[in-house]
Amino acid sequence: MDIRLAEKKHEQAIFECVYMSYSVYIERMCKKPAPMLSDYSKLIEENVVYIATDSEEFMGIIVFFPKGNSLFIENVAVHPDFQGRGIGRKLIEFALNFARKAGLQEVNLYTNELMTENIRYYHGLGFVEVGRRLEDGYRRVYFAKSL
């Protein structure tokens, strides 16, 4: 598996991956999850979107950027065809290594409180819940992991 910066030519595949990954939550949340509303064209231009591919097969994405002394992971999405194969874990490990190399002290992320699978998943990766709050109309659970 190769993880690299996304390019403009990947925009449609990114949109499809995010849509397929998050559409299962629309009914549960009664609205589209926030990652489905992001402007991926702008994020690609800002060089904060990384894609995971295998022989040019699009597997997933991660969006992250430095924020103060930490790295903020805004989104991790694995195409349903590749879920359960450790792709999400590898994307997060990629971000953790990026943060270490940059000399950052911590990695932060959030998920929606209705995405209970994600809450368990992040705990399993060693992230600690640091707060819950309503933000932009979404009830979010915030996590941190010290490096």
N, C-alpha and C positions, 0 to 999 in steps of 0.2 A: 504494500500500500504506500502511496506517495501522498504527502501533504505539502501543499504549496499555496502561495498567494493566488487568489482568484483574479481572473481577468474579465474584461467586458464580455468576451465571447462565452463566458460561463453563466451569465446572468439568468438566462432562461432555465438552465438546469438547476441553479440555486433556488429560483422561485418555485420550481416544481418539487424539489426536495423538501423545502420548507412547507409547502402546501400539503404534500403527502404526509409529512411527519406530524404536523399539528392539526390537521383536519379532524382527527379522531376526538379532539378536545372541544370542538365547536358546540356540540350538543350539551356536553357536561357544563360548559362555561356560559352557554346561551349567547355567545358572541365569538368572534375570531380571536384567537390568542395574539398577543402583541407581536410576536415574531412574524406573523403573517401580514402585518401592516408596515413592516420596515421598508425603507427605500434602499434596496440592495444595490442599485446602480450607484448611488452616492457612497454607500459603504465600500463598494469595490474601489471606487476612485480614491477613497481615504486609506486604502491598503490595510483594512482591518478584517477582511474576509479570507479565510483559508479553506481550501477544498481538499477532500480526501478522494483519491481515485485509485483504481487498479486496472491497468491496461486500458486507460481512458474510459473506464466504466465509472460513472459518477456515484459516489457512495454517501457523502455527507459534507457538512460544513461546520465551521466554528467561526464565530465573530468575537474578537477580543481586542483590547487596547489598554495601554498603560493609563492609570488614573491615580495621580499622586505617587505614593510609594507602593502601589499595588497594581495588579493586572485585573481588569474587569472582563469577565466572560459574559457577553451579552446574549449569545445564542449558540446552542449546539443542536444540530439536526442531522439525523441519519435517515437516509431513505428507507422506507419500510422493507424493501427487498433485501437490505443488508443489516437490519436490526438483529440484535442477539449475537453478533459476531465479534464484539469488542471494539467496534469502530468508534463509538462514542468515548470509550475509555482512552483509546489511542489519541483522539483529538484533544481530550482534556490533558493527557500527559504531554502532548505537544505544547499546549499553552503553559503548563507548569514549567516545562523546560525553558520555554521562551522567557518566562518571568525570572527564573533563576539566572539565566545568562544575562539578563538586563539588570540584575542586582536588586530586583524588587523583593519586598518583604512578605507579600501576601497575595493570594488570589481570591477574588470575590465574584459571586454570581448570585442570581436569583431564579426562582421558578414560581409559577402560580400555585397558590395553596390547594387548588383543585387537581393539580397534577401530582397526586400523591405518589405515583410510581417514581417520579423524579426526586421527590424529597427523600425517599428511601435510598435511591441510587446515589445521590450526592453524599448522604451520610456514609454509605458503604465505601465511598472513595476518600473518606477522611475529612470531608468538609463538616464544619460545625455551624449549626443554625445560630445566627446572631440577631435576628429580628424579623418581625412581620409588620407589614403596613400596607395601607391602601395607597396606590400610586397610579396615576393616569387611568383610573377606573378599574384597576386590577389589584386583587389581593395577593401580594407577593411575599414569598418567604426568602430571606436573604441568608447567604452562607459565606463563610470565610475559611481559608486554609492557609496557615502560616507556612512559610518556606524555610 
